[in-house]
Amino acid sequence: MSRFTELKDLLNSFEKDFIKFYEKGNKSAGTRVRKEMNELRRKAQDVRKEIQDIKQKAKEAEGGNAPA
């Protein structure tokens, strides 16, 4: 669950900039939100890759990748 916590903490760290942009119209905060969302996208992609690797290793351990 550390990956989930990591993503959640990252998203929570954006809160002030979200408020500044959406509620107060601060354009600089909008730029920061865009950069932060890009970081979130990269982290999410890393999690997706990690999940695929774990699933593939489990499948290979079961013998599901043996030649026919």
C-alpha positions in Angstrom: 0.0 0.0 0.0 3.0 2.3 0.1 2.4 3.1 -3.6 -1.2 4.2 -2.9 0.0 6.3 0.1 2.7 7.9 -2.1 0.1 8.8 -4.8 -2.4 10.1 -2.2 0.3 12.2 -0.5 1.4 13.6 -3.8 -2.1 14.6 -4.7 -2.7 16.2 -1.3 0.4 18.3 -1.7 -1.3 20.0 -4.7 -4.3 21.1 -2.7 -3.1 24.7 -2.0 -2.3 25.3 -5.7 -5.7 23.9 -6.8 -7.5 26.2 -4.4 -5.4 29.2 -5.5 -6.1 28.5 -9.2 -9.7 27.4 -9.2 -11.1 29.6 -6.4 -8.9 32.6 -6.6 -7.9 32.6 -10.3 -4.1 32.7 -9.6 -2.6 31.9 -13.0 0.8 31.0 -11.5 -0.9 28.3 -9.3 -2.4 26.9 -12.5 1.0 26.5 -14.0 2.2 24.7 -10.9 -1.0 22.4 -10.9 -0.2 21.5 -14.5 3.4 20.5 -13.6 2.2 18.6 -10.5 -0.4 16.7 -12.5 2.3 15.7 -14.9 4.3 14.3 -12.0 1.2 12.4 -10.9 0.8 11.0 -14.4 4.4 9.7 -14.3 4.0 8.2 -10.9 0.7 6.5 -12.0 2.5 5.1 -15.1 5.2 3.7 -12.8 2.6 1.9 -10.7 0.9 0.5 -13.9 4.3 -0.9 -15.0 5.0 -2.4 -11.6 1.6 -4.1 -11.6 2.2 -5.6 -15.0 5.6 -6.8 -14.0 4.2 -8.5 -10.8 1.4 -10.1 -12.8 3.8 -11.4 -15.4 6.2 -12.8 -12.8 3.3 -14.6 -11.1 2.1 -16.0 -14.4 5.6 -17.3 -15.3 5.9 -18.8 -11.8 2.7 -20.8 -12.5 4.1 -22.0 -15.7 1.7 -20.1 -17.8 4.4 -18.9 -20.2 5.6 -22.3 -21.2 5.9 -23.0 -25.0 3.2 -25.2 -26.5 
